[in-house]
Amino acid sequence: MSIFQSIVNHKINTITTEELMRYGKQFGVSISEKEAKQIAAYLRGRNVDIFNISERGRLLKEIEKLTSPQTAKAVSQVVTQFTK
């Protein structure tokens, strides 16, 4: 894993509600504050490798359960921007 990937994964695993809201706005993705809180709480403290396609898929399925399919799709768009 490269340093860049480690930094991005660390950011994802420690993201706050406010940061998630800001990234959503930055990338043109609509996420409510309630959804951002749920997602940030779920991500916090996990050791997710978003560069691993199967881990990213499991993560998005869990986010879909917590929120909605539309929100999971929106989060997927944001994550895709991070992994480019």
C-alpha positions, 0 to 999 in steps of 0.5 A: 500500500502506498503512502497516498493510499494510507493517508486516504484510508486514514482519512476515511476511517477517522472522518467526521460528520462535518468533513463528510458534509464538506466533501459531499458538497465539494463533489456535488453529492447531497448527503443529509446531516443525519446520514452523514452522522450515521456514516461517520459513526460507522466509519470511525475506528474501522480499518477499511481499505477503500482501494480494495474493491471487495472491502469497498463493496461491503462498506457501501452495502453497510452504508446502504443498510444504515441510510438508503440506496441513494445515499450509498450511491452518493457515498460511492461517488465521493469514494470514487473521487478519493481513489482516482 
